[in-house]
Amino acid sequence: MKLVVDTNIVFSALLNSSGNIAKILLSTNESIEFFSCDFLKDELNSHHKKIQKYTKLSMHEVNELIDLVCSNIIFIDERLLPTSSIKSAYDLVQDIDEKDLPFVAMSIHFKAFLWTGDKQLYIGLVKKNYKKVINTTSLLKKLYR
């Protein structure tokens, strides 16, 4: 199963490193491939101090935690995605949240599920009949049937 991981998921794993989201991201299940875009790295860098504040870890420990949580994620430069995927993603997210465009575009391009904890994005995509979006509850059911 291919999963595109959005910022919300990675932040959740960082803030609760013993929770279900972190366990899934750190799993060695070879049937799961994790992808994300370079935009996620930018988001992590811009919120580094916030992560440190909530985790109460040192900067060095935060860097190690980020490296660990992201270790199974294949990062792709979203600028390499085809224009058709970007256009389709824009049509889906323009009235939800345009910051999610690269994640949705990756999901479209790789024919992968977009794993998100962003309720507004999830509900908005479901309402638009986008079938390749999944939340953590549904993912857990799918993985551990």
N, C-alpha and C positions, 0 to 999 in steps of 0.2 A: 504494500500500500504506500502510495506517495502522499506525503503531507507537507503543505506549505505552512510554515509556522509564522504567525504574526507577532508583533511586538508585545501585545498583551499576554500571550502565552509565555514568552521568555521572561517577562517581568514577573509573572506569577511564579514561575519556577525559581527565580532568583530570590524572591521574597519568602518563599516557603520551600526550601530546598529538600525537605523530606516529604513533600506532598505528592499527590498523584501526577500532577503535570510534570514535575521534575523526574519522577520515576519513569514516566513514559519517554521523556526526552533522553534520559540516560540509559534506557533499556538497550540491550544488545540483540533485540529481536531483528533478525536479518530480513524479515518480511516488510519492515518499515523503513522508508527512506524519508529523511527530513530535508526540506529545502527552505531557504529564506533569501531575502534580497539584501544587498549592501545597505539599504536604507535602515534596516534593523541595527546594523553596527553603528550607524550615525545616531540613532535614537539611544542606544546604550551609552555611547560616549557623552551625549548631551545630558543624560540623567544620572551620570556616574555618582555625583554627590548625593542625590536623592536615594539611590540604591544603598549607598554607604550609610546614610542616616537611618533608613528603615531596617537594615540588616544588622546595624551596629558592628560592622566589620571594618577592618583597616582598609585603606586603598589597595594595598597589596592583596589582601584576602578577597576583596571585591573583584579584582582582576582575575584571580585564580578561579573564583566562583563563575564568573562570566565565561571564562575559557572552558571550564568543565561543562556547564549547562549547554554551551554552543558546540561542544566537541563532536556531536553526531550530526550537526547541521551542515549541509552543503550550501555555501553562499554563492549567489549569482548576481552579477552586476545587472540591475534591472534595465539599464540602457541597452543591453544586448537583446532584450525581448522584442519579438516582431511587432510592428506597428498594429497589426490586426488584433493581437492580444491586448495591447494597450488601449486601443479604441473600444473593444468589447468591455474591458474592465471599466473604462471611464463611463460608458453607458450605464453600467451597473451601480457605480459608487458616486456618481456626480451629485446625487441628492441625499447621500448617506454621509460619507466622509471621504473626500478626495485623497487624504493622506494614506488611505488603505489601497489605493490604486495599484501600487507595485505588487502587493501580496495577491490581489485578485488576478492581476495580469499573469503572474507566475502560475497560479492555480489553473487558469485557462490554458496557458501554453503547455504546461506539463501534464494536463489532464489529471490533476492532483486535487485532493481535498484541501480546502483552506481551513486550517485548524485555528479557531479564534475563540477568545473569551470575551470579545467585545459584543455585548448583547445587542446594541443598536445595529452594528454591522451584520450580525448573524440574522436578526429578525428582518432587516432590510433586504438582505439577499434571498432569504427564504420567501418573502413576499413577492419577490421578482422571479420566483420559481428557479433560482439558481441551485442546482442539485449538488454541487461540489463544495458545500460549506458544512463544517461539522463543529460541534462544541465538545467540551471535554466529557460531559456526561454520555453523549452518544458515542464518542470515541472509545470510552472505557467499555461500554456495552459491546461494541463491535470487536474490540480486542480480547475481551475476557468472557466470551459467551460460553 
